[in-house]
Amino acid sequence: MEIKFVKRSAINSSKKRNSKFKPLLEAIDKLKPGGQALEVSYTSDKNVNSMRTAVYQHSRVKNIKIKSKKDPSIKKIHFYREE
């Protein structure tokens, strides 16, 4: 076994949720400020939290402002872009 020290900057690591939320994140990129909103159905509150976390992390990277509103009566969440 060979062990050596390397610079931390040489390590590429990233947590990506692209596999599960890729269609959602692609749709988020198409939103215009003051334009249409996305309506996404969900099955559990845990799913909503994961979805929101992925969207907010994505928006932070892209430097855009995304807001969301949850409607528990119909089990849908809406995402829209602010200016």
N, C-alpha and C positions, 0 to 999 in steps of 0.2 A: 504494500500500500504506500502510495506516494502522497505526502502531505506538504502543501506549501501555502504561504500567505499571499493573498492578492488584495489589491485595492478594492474598497467597497464600491467605488464608482464603476468598476469593471463588471459588476454583477448586474445582470438584467433580470429584474423580477417585476411582475405586474399581476394584479388580480383583475381578471377580466370576466365579465358576465355576458360577454357578447353572444355566447352560444344560446342562452335562454332568452335574452332580451334584445337580440340583434334587430329583429323587425321593429320593435318599439323604438329603439334608439335611432334607427334610420328614419322612422316617421317623425321623431322629435326634431331631427335635423332639417326637415322640410317645413316646419312651422314658421310662420311669419309673425312678427310682433303685431298685435291687434287683429290678427287673422283668425282662421279656424282653430278649433280645439280638437284634441284626440279624445275619443271615448273608448275606454278599455274595460272589459268585464274581468271580474276576479272571483275566486272561489273562497279565499280565506283572508283574514286580516294579515296573516304572516306573508302571504303573497303580495299584498298591497305594500307592506313595509319594504320588502325586497325590491319591488318594482320602483318605488319612490327613491330608495337609496341609489339604485342603478341610474335612474334618470338624473338625479341631482348631482351625482359624481360626474356623469357625462357632461352635464351642462356647465359644471365648474371647469372642466377641461376645455370645453369649447367656448368658454366665456360668454354664455348666454344665460338669460334669466327665465327659468321655467317655474310655473306655479301649478298646483294641483288642487282639485276639490273632489272629495269622496261622497258618493250618494249611496249609503248603505241599504236604502229601501229597495233599490234595483240592482245592487251589487255591481256598480260601475264607478270608475274613477276617470276624471277628466284632467287632461294636461293641456296647458296653454302657455304661450310665450308672451312675456311682458317686454316692454321697450327698455 
